[in-house]
């Protein structure tokens, strides 16, 4: 039930979609209630411009990305590497017959790199599908196709293909690998997603070390600069809002122990 409600709720709550619907509703209502309709239309349009051109999406993103530092190899043995799904495009992969990925493909690059740097470590990919309507193939199946292309033996990777969200990633991966006390496991996901992911793994008693990738901000200079296009700003704002809302909902429902997990 939580999975379905979270997906349906977010479909309506995506800031760019919500503000567009507010503006459209205002235009329709102007036909009968001119003042109310005009107010809603202005709120929607101004909201789109402010979130699209203003610095708020970048500020929200940078706060998430700066929460966990880039991992530095300190020589300690690594028992395993866990890579979260989310970069795969199953529909295009199935239709075109070749692996397709979106902007979070750095997770896959990290998988290949870490598998070579730590030849004795277990490599785990976790990801089924986060969609209400199951795709033609699972995220794990897309990874299976691409591994030979990046020089990784598919037999080297253990796949968890039933999880639908980050909380399930953590619980099902823990049950799959049964980590021993004191082992170091690296958790690979996008930097913007790392706080929520770390919180979920800690909540199920799986002590992992953050290995953030796929940074979208430089972390340098002023984050207050404006975006050059509304589309770019809205993309930042939507992605960051999804994580902040996710943190709040996961904390409220007990899926993470603190609202904003820290190192």
C-alpha positions as CSV (number, residue, x, y, z in Angstrom):
1,X,0.0,0.0,0.0
2,X,2.8,2.4,0.9
3,X,4.4,1.9,-2.5
4,X,1.2,2.6,-4.5
5,X,0.2,5.6,-2.4
6,X,3.7,7.1,-2.6
7,X,3.8,6.8,-6.4
8,X,0.3,8.2,-6.9
9,X,0.9,11.0,-4.4
10,X,4.1,12.1,-6.0
11,X,2.6,12.1,-9.6
12,X,0.3,14.9,-8.4
13,X,2.9,16.6,-6.2
14,X,5.7,17.1,-8.6
15,X,6.3,20.8,-8.4
16,X,6.4,21.5,-12.1
17,X,3.3,19.5,-12.7
18,X,1.4,20.9,-9.7
19,X,2.2,24.5,-10.6
20,X,1.2,23.9,-14.2
21,X,-2.2,22.4,-13.1
22,X,-2.7,25.4,-10.8
23,X,-2.2,27.8,-13.7
24,X,-4.5,25.8,-16.0
25,X,-7.2,25.6,-13.3
26,X,-6.9,29.3,-12.9
27,X,-7.5,29.9,-16.6
28,X,-10.6,27.7,-16.6
29,X,-12.0,29.2,-13.5
30,X,-11.6,32.7,-15.0
31,X,-14.6,31.9,-17.2
32,X,-16.9,32.1,-14.2
33,X,-14.9,33.3,-11.2
34,X,-12.6,35.9,-12.7
35,X,-10.8,37.0,-9.5
36,X,-10.2,33.5,-8.2
37,X,-9.1,32.2,-11.5
38,X,-6.8,35.1,-12.1
39,X,-5.2,34.6,-8.7
40,X,-4.6,30.9,-9.3
41,X,-3.2,31.6,-12.8
42,X,-0.8,34.1,-11.5
43,X,0.3,31.8,-8.6
44,X,1.0,29.0,-11.1
45,X,2.9,31.1,-13.6
46,X,4.9,33.0,-11.0
47,X,5.7,29.7,-9.2
48,X,7.0,28.1,-12.4
49,X,9.2,31.2,-13.2
50,X,10.5,31.4,-9.6
51,X,11.3,27.7,-9.3
52,X,12.6,27.5,-12.9
53,X,14.8,30.5,-13.0
54,X,15.6,31.0,-9.3
55,X,18.5,29.3,-7.4
56,X,16.3,27.2,-5.1
57,X,16.6,23.9,-7.0
58,X,20.4,24.2,-6.9
59,X,20.4,25.1,-3.2
60,X,18.2,22.2,-2.3
61,X,20.3,19.8,-4.4
62,X,23.7,21.0,-3.1
63,X,22.6,20.6,0.5
64,X,21.8,16.9,-0.2
65,X,24.9,16.3,-2.3
66,X,27.2,17.8,0.4
67,X,25.8,15.7,3.2
68,X,28.1,12.7,2.6
69,X,31.7,13.3,1.4
70,X,33.3,11.7,-1.6
71,X,34.7,8.3,-0.6
72,X,38.5,8.1,-0.1
73,X,40.2,4.7,-0.1
74,X,41.9,4.4,3.2
75,X,43.3,0.9,2.6
76,X,40.7,-0.9,4.7
77,X,39.4,-4.1,3.2
78,X,36.1,-3.9,1.3
79,X,33.9,-7.0,1.7
80,X,31.3,-5.8,-0.9
81,X,29.9,-3.1,-3.1
82,X,26.1,-2.4,-3.4
83,X,24.9,-0.4,-6.4
84,X,21.4,0.9,-6.4
85,X,19.4,0.9,-9.6
86,X,17.6,3.9,-11.1
87,X,19.8,4.8,-14.1
88,X,18.3,2.2,-16.4
89,X,15.7,2.7,-19.1
90,X,14.0,-0.7,-19.4
91,X,11.4,0.3,-22.0
92,X,13.9,1.7,-24.4
93,X,16.2,-1.3,-23.7
94,X,13.5,-3.8,-24.6
95,X,12.3,-1.9,-27.6
96,X,15.8,-1.1,-29.1
97,X,17.5,-4.3,-28.1
98,X,20.5,-2.6,-26.4
99,X,21.0,-1.2,-22.9
100,X,19.8,2.4,-22.4
101,X,20.5,4.7,-19.5
102,X,19.6,8.1,-18.2
103,X,21.8,10.7,-16.5
104,X,22.6,8.6,-13.4
105,X,24.7,6.2,-15.4
106,X,27.7,7.1,-13.2
107,X,26.4,4.4,-10.9
108,X,27.3,1.8,-13.5
109,X,30.7,3.3,-14.1
110,X,31.3,3.0,-10.4
111,X,30.3,-0.6,-10.5
112,X,32.8,-1.4,-13.2
113,X,35.6,0.6,-11.5
114,X,35.0,-0.9,-8.0
115,X,34.8,-4.4,-9.3
116,X,38.3,-4.0,-10.7
117,X,39.7,-2.1,-7.7
118,X,38.4,-4.7,-5.2
119,X,38.7,-8.0,-7.0
120,X,37.8,-10.0,-3.9
121,X,34.7,-8.0,-3.0
122,X,31.2,-9.1,-3.6
123,X,29.3,-6.9,-6.1
124,X,25.6,-6.6,-5.6
125,X,23.1,-4.7,-7.9
126,X,19.7,-4.0,-6.3
127,X,16.8,-2.8,-8.3
128,X,13.5,-4.3,-9.7
129,X,11.2,-1.5,-10.8
130,X,10.0,1.6,-9.1
131,X,6.9,2.0,-11.4
132,X,3.3,1.2,-10.8
133,X,3.1,-0.6,-14.1
134,X,5.9,-3.1,-14.4
135,X,8.2,-2.5,-17.3
136,X,9.0,-5.1,-19.9
137,X,12.2,-6.0,-18.2
138,X,13.6,-5.3,-14.7
139,X,16.4,-2.9,-14.0
140,X,18.6,-5.8,-13.1
141,X,18.1,-7.3,-16.6
142,X,19.3,-4.1,-18.2
143,X,22.5,-4.3,-16.1
144,X,23.0,-8.0,-17.1
145,X,23.1,-6.9,-20.8
146,X,25.6,-4.1,-20.3
147,X,28.1,-5.8,-18.0
148,X,30.1,-7.5,-20.8
149,X,30.3,-4.2,-22.6
150,X,32.1,-2.6,-19.6
151,X,34.4,-5.5,-19.0
152,X,32.6,-7.1,-16.0
153,X,31.8,-10.8,-15.8
154,X,28.0,-11.1,-15.1
155,X,28.8,-14.1,-12.9
156,X,30.7,-11.7,-10.6
157,X,27.5,-9.7,-9.8
158,X,24.7,-10.8,-7.5
159,X,21.3,-9.4,-8.5
160,X,18.4,-8.4,-6.2
161,X,15.6,-7.7,-8.6
162,X,12.4,-7.5,-6.4
163,X,12.9,-4.1,-4.7
164,X,10.6,-1.3,-5.8
165,X,12.0,1.6,-3.6
166,X,15.0,2.5,-1.5
167,X,13.5,1.0,1.7
168,X,13.1,-2.4,-0.1
169,X,16.6,-2.0,-1.6
170,X,18.0,-2.0,1.9
171,X,15.9,-4.7,3.4
172,X,16.1,-7.2,0.5
173,X,19.8,-6.6,0.0
174,X,20.5,-7.2,3.7
175,X,18.6,-10.5,3.6
176,X,20.4,-11.5,0.4
177,X,24.0,-10.9,1.4
178,X,23.7,-11.5,5.2
179,X,26.6,-9.2,6.1
180,X,28.9,-10.1,8.9
181,X,29.7,-7.8,11.8
182,X,32.6,-5.5,11.1
183,X,32.6,-5.9,7.3
184,X,32.9,-2.8,5.1
185,X,30.3,-2.5,2.4
186,X,30.3,0.4,0.0
187,X,26.9,1.8,-1.0
188,X,26.8,3.4,-4.5
189,X,24.0,5.8,-5.5
190,X,23.6,9.3,-6.8
191,X,24.8,12.0,-4.3
192,X,21.4,13.6,-4.2
193,X,19.9,10.3,-3.1
194,X,22.6,9.3,-0.6
195,X,21.1,10.7,2.6
196,X,17.8,8.7,2.1
197,X,19.7,5.6,1.0
198,X,22.0,5.6,4.0
199,X,19.1,6.2,6.3
200,X,17.3,3.1,4.9
201,X,20.3,0.8,5.2
202,X,20.9,2.0,8.8
203,X,17.3,1.4,9.7
204,X,17.5,-2.3,8.7
205,X,20.8,-2.7,10.6
206,X,23.1,-2.8,7.6
207,X,26.1,-0.7,8.3
208,X,27.4,0.6,4.9
209,X,29.9,3.3,3.8
210,X,28.6,6.0,1.4
211,X,30.1,6.1,-2.1
212,X,28.3,9.0,-3.7
213,X,28.4,9.5,-7.5
214,X,26.4,11.4,-10.1
215,X,26.9,14.9,-8.7
216,X,24.8,17.6,-10.3
217,X,26.3,20.6,-8.5
218,X,30.0,21.7,-8.3
219,X,29.9,22.5,-4.6
220,X,32.0,25.5,-5.4
221,X,31.2,29.1,-6.0
222,X,27.8,30.7,-5.2
223,X,24.8,28.3,-5.5
224,X,22.6,31.4,-5.7
225,X,23.2,32.0,-9.4
226,X,20.1,31.8,-11.6
227,X,19.4,29.1,-14.2
228,X,19.7,29.9,-17.9
229,X,16.4,28.2,-18.7
230,X,13.2,27.4,-17.0
231,X,13.4,23.8,-18.0
232,X,16.8,23.3,-16.4
233,X,15.7,25.0,-13.2
234,X,12.5,23.0,-12.9
235,X,14.4,19.7,-13.5
236,X,16.7,20.6,-10.5
237,X,13.8,21.7,-8.4
238,X,11.7,18.6,-9.1
239,X,14.6,16.2,-8.4
240,X,15.6,17.9,-5.1
241,X,12.0,18.2,-4.0
242,X,11.5,14.5,-4.5
243,X,14.3,13.7,-2.2
244,X,13.3,16.2,0.5
245,X,9.7,15.0,0.4
246,X,11.0,11.4,0.4
247,X,13.1,12.1,3.5
248,X,10.1,13.5,5.3
249,X,7.8,10.7,4.4
250,X,10.4,8.0,5.1
251,X,11.0,9.6,8.5
252,X,7.3,9.9,9.3
253,X,6.7,6.3,8.4
254,X,9.7,4.9,10.3
255,X,11.7,3.9,7.2
256,X,14.6,6.0,8.4
257,X,15.6,6.9,11.9
258,X,16.5,10.6,11.5
259,X,15.0,13.2,9.1
260,X,18.4,14.1,7.5
261,X,20.9,11.2,7.9
262,X,24.5,12.4,8.4
263,X,27.9,10.7,8.3
